[in-house]
Every structure is written in structure tokens, then in C-alpha cells.
Amino acid sequence: MDASIINPFLSACEEAFATMFNIIPQHKEPYLLDPLAGHKWEISGLVAVSGDEMGVIAFRLHRILAAKMLEISGVPVDSPEERDEMMNQLVSEFTNIITGNAVSSISSENIMVSAPVIRTGENHVIPWPRSTHVIAVPFTTRQGSFEVNICFRGM
């Protein structure tokens, strides 16, 4: 796995935050994620990648950042339950936009992505493949932090 597959997902994520929400993310040093360790993220948008490359990508964030994104989007909500549902839908659509933009910029590979799946709650579980590593790329913004986790066959 080379950076020519990973970097488009990271760039698309940064660009989507900037253009959709006027939020400028700054990436930090990547690290190897321990898939069995606990984590701090409350919402994760997941997509499966298939074709010439096979893997899973997760966009993980705190509810406070998702709430800020919803507020910036201007979508009205009438109740806490509706707000939670709208935040999940927003993260799902945001994940879909990021992966669509990333895949369209990777012209050298035949890559397809699944529809996003949302996982929520403290220490929610992501079924990472056991036979490969997961790279975590943390980001910070003024509105909160998030992380992109990338796991491709052969990493």
C-alpha cells in the first residue's frame, strides 16, 4: 500500500471540512492503531473499499464536533433525539462525500466504496480485519478533533 491511495482520502477529508463547514483541519503524526484498545471517539463513519485495493476507512469524531458541523450546516432540529439522528445522517453523508471525492481522484486504480455505515457510542466497536495494520491519522480543528483510520490489505 502506497501513499497514492491513502493521501486522496486525507486530502478529500481536509477539503470537505474547509469547503462545507469553513473548518480548517491540521493533521498530526500518524500512528499504528491498536484495534483492541479503547478509544475516545463517539461517532464513526465507515466505508469498505473493494476492487484493486481492499480495506476499511473510518472517519471518527466526537459528538461536539458533529454538533458544530450540524449547527454550521443550518439544519433546524426540534428535539435532542432529532439532533442525534441528524448528526448521524450528517456524518454518514460527509463520509460519503469524502470517499466519493477521494475515489474520483484516484485514476490509476479500480476502486469502489460501500455506502457509509455509522457506529456510535462510547468505545463502539469497529470490525477491523485482523490480518493487517490500521493507520490512524489524527487531526485537530478549533471546533474539536477527529481521526481518519485506514486499513488496507497489505499494510
C-alpha positions, 0 to 999 in steps of 0.5 A: 500500500502506497501513499497514492491511495491513502493521501486522496482520502486525507486530502478529500477529508481536509477539503470537505471540512474547509469547503462545507463547514469553513473548518480548517483541519491540521493533521498530526503524526500518524500512528499504528492503531491498536484495534483492541484498545479503547478509544475516545471517539463517539461517532464513526463513519465507515466505508469498505473499499473493494476492487484493486485495493481492499480495506476499511476507512473510518472517519471518527469524531466526537459528538461536539464536533458533529454538533458544530458541523450540524449547527454550521450546516443550518439544519433546524432540529426540534428535539435532542433525539432529532439532533442525534439522528441528524448528526448521524445522517450528517456524518454518514453523508460527509463520509460519503462525500469524502470517499466519493471525492477521494475515489474520483481522484484516484485514476490509476486504480479500480476502486469502489466504496460501500455506502457509509455505515455509522457506529456510535457510542462510547468505545463502539466497536469497529470490525477491523480485519485482523490480518493487517495494520490500521493507520490512524491519522489524527487531526485537530480543528478549533471546533474539536478533533477527529481521526481518519483510520485506514486499513488496507490489505497489505499494510 
